[in-house]
């Protein structure tokens, strides 16, 4: 759980403009793929971690 939290924090706080653009573009594309938004929501909410 700590590892995932660290990864998500790093992704959310990127300082490099190209890295932010890549992150935002990837998330925008992933949001249009069936099933991916629900999977991302579960991953971000850490509902599958025990």
N, CA, C and O atoms as a MOPAC input file, in Angstrom:
PM7 MOZYME 1SCF
protein

 N      0.83000 1    -1.18900 1     0.00000 1
 C      0.00000 1     0.00000 1     0.00000 1
 C      0.87300 1     1.25200 1     0.00000 1
 O      0.57600 1     2.22500 1    -0.69300 1
 N      1.94100 1     1.22100 1     0.77400 1
 C      2.82200 1     2.38500 1     0.85000 1
 C      3.48600 1     2.64100 1    -0.49800 1
 O      3.64600 1     3.79000 1    -0.90900 1
 N      3.86800 1     1.57900 1    -1.17800 1
 C      4.50400 1     1.72300 1    -2.49100 1
 C      3.55800 1     2.37900 1    -3.48300 1
 O      3.95200 1     3.28400 1    -4.21700 1
 N      2.31500 1     1.92600 1    -3.50600 1
 C      1.34100 1     2.50200 1    -4.44000 1
 C      1.07400 1     3.96800 1    -4.09900 1
 O      0.96200 1     4.80000 1    -4.99900 1
 N      0.97500 1     4.28400 1    -2.83000 1
 C      0.75300 1     5.66700 1    -2.41300 1
 C      1.91000 1     6.54100 1    -2.85700 1
 O      1.69800 1     7.65900 1    -3.32500 1
 N      3.12500 1     6.04800 1    -2.71800 1
 C      4.31500 1     6.79600 1    -3.14500 1
 C      4.28500 1     7.02800 1    -4.65300 1
 O      4.56100 1     8.13500 1    -5.11700 1
 N      3.95400 1     6.00100 1    -5.41200 1
 C      3.88600 1     6.14500 1    -6.86900 1
 C      2.83200 1     7.15700 1    -7.28300 1
 O      3.07000 1     7.98900 1    -8.15800 1
 N      1.68000 1     7.08300 1    -6.65800 1
 C      0.59600 1     8.00700 1    -7.02200 1
 C      0.95300 1     9.44300 1    -6.64800 1
 O      0.63500 1    10.37100 1    -7.39100 1
 N      1.60500 1     9.63200 1    -5.51500 1
 C      2.02100 1    10.97300 1    -5.10000 1
 C      3.04200 1    11.53300 1    -6.07500 1
 O      2.96400 1    12.69800 1    -6.46400 1
 N      3.99900 1    10.70300 1    -6.46900 1
 C      5.00800 1    11.16100 1    -7.43800 1
 C      4.36000 1    11.53200 1    -8.76800 1
 O      4.71300 1    12.54500 1    -9.37100 1
 N      3.42000 1    10.72000 1    -9.22400 1
 C      2.74400 1    11.00600 1   -10.49300 1
 C      1.91400 1    12.28500 1   -10.40500 1
 O      1.84900 1    13.05600 1   -11.36300 1
 N      1.28300 1    12.50500 1    -9.25900 1
 C      0.42100 1    13.67600 1    -9.09000 1
 C      1.21500 1    14.97200 1    -8.94700 1
 O      0.68900 1    16.05200 1    -9.21800 1
 N      2.47300 1    14.87500 1    -8.52400 1
 C      3.26000 1    16.07600 1    -8.24500 1
 C      4.44100 1    16.24100 1    -9.20100 1
 O      5.46600 1    16.81000 1    -8.82600 1
 N      4.30400 1    15.75200 1   -10.42100 1
 C      5.37600 1    15.90100 1   -11.40700 1
 C      5.67300 1    17.37400 1   -11.64400 1
 O      4.75600 1    18.18900 1   -11.74100 1
 N      6.94900 1    17.71200 1   -11.73800 1
 C      7.34300 1    19.09900 1   -11.96100 1
 C      7.65300 1    19.38000 1   -13.42100 1
 O      7.50900 1    20.51200 1   -13.88100 1
 N      8.07200 1    18.37000 1   -14.14300 1
 C      8.44000 1    18.51900 1   -15.54200 1
 C      7.18500 1    18.67300 1   -16.40700 1
 O      6.27600 1    17.84600 1   -16.34800 1
 N      7.14900 1    19.72800 1   -17.19900 1
 C      6.00100 1    19.95600 1   -18.08100 1
 C      5.79100 1    18.80600 1   -19.06800 1
 O      4.65300 1    18.37500 1   -19.25500 1
 N      6.85000 1    18.29400 1   -19.70500 1
 C      6.63400 1    17.15700 1   -20.62200 1
 C      6.10100 1    15.91400 1   -19.89800 1
 O      5.26800 1    15.19200 1   -20.44600 1
 N      6.56600 1    15.66600 1   -18.69500 1
 C      6.09100 1    14.51500 1   -17.92800 1
 C      4.61900 1    14.68800 1   -17.55900 1
 O      3.85400 1    13.72600 1   -17.61700 1
 N      4.21300 1    15.90400 1   -17.18000 1
 C      2.80700 1    16.16300 1   -16.85900 1
 C      1.93300 1    15.98900 1   -18.09200 1
 O      0.83400 1    15.44100 1   -18.00600 1
 N      2.42200 1    16.45800 1   -19.24300 1
 C      1.67700 1    16.31200 1   -20.48800 1
 C      1.49800 1    14.83300 1   -20.82900 1
 O      0.41100 1    14.41300 1   -21.22600 1
 N      2.54400 1    14.05800 1   -20.67900 1
 C      2.46900 1    12.62800 1   -20.94700 1
 C      1.49400 1    11.94200 1   -19.99200 1
 O      0.68000 1    11.12300 1   -20.41800 1
 N      1.57600 1    12.27600 1   -18.69400 1
 C      0.65900 1    11.71400 1   -17.70300 1
 C     -0.79000 1    12.05900 1   -18.03000 1
 O     -1.66100 1    11.19000 1   -18.02400 1
 N     -1.03300 1    13.31400 1   -18.31100 1
 C     -2.39900 1    13.76100 1   -18.59400 1
 C     -2.94100 1    13.14400 1   -19.87800 1
 O     -4.11100 1    12.76500 1   -19.94000 1
 N     -2.10900 1    13.04100 1   -20.88700 1
 C     -2.53000 1    12.43400 1   -22.15300 1
 C     -2.83700 1    10.95300 1   -21.97200 1
 O     -3.84300 1    10.45800 1   -22.48000 1
 N     -1.97700 1    10.24800 1   -21.25100 1
 C     -2.18700 1     8.81700 1   -21.01400 1
 C     -3.48100 1     8.58100 1   -20.24200 1
 O     -4.23100 1     7.65600 1   -20.55500 1
 N     -3.74200 1     9.40400 1   -19.24600 1
 C     -4.97700 1     9.24700 1   -18.47400 1
 C     -6.20800 1     9.58300 1   -19.30300 1
 O     -7.24900 1     8.94000 1   -19.16000 1
 N     -6.09900 1    10.57900 1   -20.16200 1
 C     -7.23200 1    10.93800 1   -21.02300 1
 C     -7.55900 1     9.80000 1   -21.98300 1
 O     -8.72800 1     9.47400 1   -22.19300 1
 N     -6.53300 1     9.20300 1   -22.56000 1
 C     -6.74300 1     8.07500 1   -23.47900 1
 C     -7.28900 1     6.87100 1   -22.71700 1
 O     -8.24000 1     6.23000 1   -23.16400 1
 N     -6.69100 1     6.56500 1   -21.57400 1
 C     -7.12400 1     5.40700 1   -20.78000 1
 C     -8.57600 1     5.56100 1   -20.34000 1
 O     -9.29300 1     4.57100 1   -20.20000 1
 N     -9.00100 1     6.78500 1   -20.12400 1
 C    -10.37200 1     7.03500 1   -19.68700 1
 C    -11.42800 1     6.69000 1   -20.71900 1
 O    -12.61300 1     6.61000 1   -20.39500 1
 N    -11.01300 1     6.48800 1   -21.94900 1
 C    -11.95100 1     6.15500 1   -23.01900 1
 C    -11.92700 1     4.66900 1   -23.37700 1
 O    -12.65800 1     4.24200 1   -24.27100 1
 N    -11.11200 1     3.89000 1   -22.70500 1
 C    -11.03000 1     2.45400 1   -22.97200 1
 C    -11.98200 1     1.74500 1   -22.00700 1
 O    -11.87600 1     1.91600 1   -20.79300 1
 N    -12.90500 1     0.95600 1   -22.54000 1
 C    -13.88200 1     0.27600 1   -21.67300 1
 C    -13.20600 1    -0.53500 1   -20.55800 1
 O    -12.28300 1    -1.31300 1   -20.79900 1
 N    -13.69300 1    -0.32800 1   -19.35400 1
 C    -13.19600 1    -1.06100 1   -18.19500 1
 C    -12.02200 1    -0.41600 1   -17.48800 1
 O    -11.80300 1    -0.66500 1   -16.30300 1
 N    -11.26800 1     0.40500 1   -18.19000 1
 C    -10.07800 1     1.01400 1   -17.59200 1
 C    -10.43400 1     2.03000 1   -16.50600 1
 O     -9.80300 1     2.00900 1   -15.44900 1
 N    -11.41500 1     2.92200 1   -16.71100 1
 C    -11.73300 1     3.87200 1   -15.64000 1
 C    -12.10700 1     3.18100 1   -14.31800 1
 O    -11.68900 1     3.62000 1   -13.24800 1
 N    -12.88500 1     2.11400 1   -14.39700 1
 C    -13.27400 1     1.39700 1   -13.17300 1
 C    -12.05500 1     0.75400 1   -12.51900 1
 O    -11.91700 1     0.77600 1   -11.29600 1
 N    -11.17100 1     0.18100 1   -13.33700 1
 C     -9.95300 1    -0.44800 1   -12.80200 1
 C     -9.05400 1     0.60400 1   -12.14600 1
 O     -8.50500 1     0.37500 1   -11.06800 1
 N     -8.91100 1     1.74700 1   -12.80000 1
 C     -8.09900 1     2.82500 1   -12.22600 1
 C     -8.69300 1     3.33300 1   -10.91600 1
 O     -7.96000 1     3.61600 1    -9.96800 1
 N    -10.00400 1     3.44900 1   -10.86300 1
 C    -10.65800 1     3.91100 1    -9.64200 1
 C    -10.38500 1     2.95200 1    -8.49400 1
 O    -10.07600 1     3.38500 1    -7.38400 1
 N    -10.49700 1     1.64300 1    -8.75200 1
 C    -10.22300 1     0.64400 1    -7.70600 1
 C     -8.75900 1     0.69600 1    -7.29000 1
 O     -8.43800 1     0.58000 1    -6.10800 1
 N     -7.86800 1     0.87300 1    -8.27300 1
 C     -6.43400 1     0.93900 1    -7.98000 1
 C     -6.12000 1     2.15900 1    -7.11900 1
 O     -5.40900 1     2.05200 1    -6.12000 1
 N     -6.64900 1     3.31500 1    -7.50500 1
 C     -6.38400 1     4.54800 1    -6.76100 1
 C     -7.00400 1     4.53300 1    -5.36900 1
 O     -6.45200 1     5.10600 1    -4.43000 1
 N     -8.14600 1     3.88100 1    -5.24200 1
 C     -8.81100 1     3.78800 1    -3.93500 1
 C     -8.20200 1     2.67800 1    -3.07500 1
 O     -8.54000 1     2.52100 1    -1.90200 1
 N     -7.29400 1     1.91300 1    -3.69200 1
 C     -6.62900 1     0.79700 1    -3.00600 1
 C     -7.62200 1    -0.18700 1    -2.42600 1
 O     -7.41600 1    -0.71800 1    -1.33500 1
 N     -8.71400 1    -0.43400 1    -3.16300 1
 C     -9.74900 1    -1.36000 1    -2.69300 1
 C     -9.33600 1    -2.81400 1    -2.85200 1
 O     -9.88200 1    -3.68500 1    -2.17400 1
 N     -8.38300 1    -3.09500 1    -3.73400 1
 C     -7.96100 1    -4.46800 1    -3.94500 1
 C     -6.76600 1    -4.86900 1    -3.08200 1
 O     -6.35400 1    -6.02800 1    -3.09200 1
 N     -6.21600 1    -3.92500 1    -2.34400 1
 C     -5.06300 1    -4.22200 1    -1.46900 1
 C     -5.51300 1    -4.76400 1    -0.14100 1
 O     -6.48400 1    -4.28900 1     0.44700 1
 N     -4.80200 1    -5.75800 1     0.32400 1
 C     -5.11200 1    -6.32700 1     1.64100 1
 C     -3.90800 1    -6.32400 1     2.52000 1
 O     -3.97900 1    -6.76500 1     3.66700 1

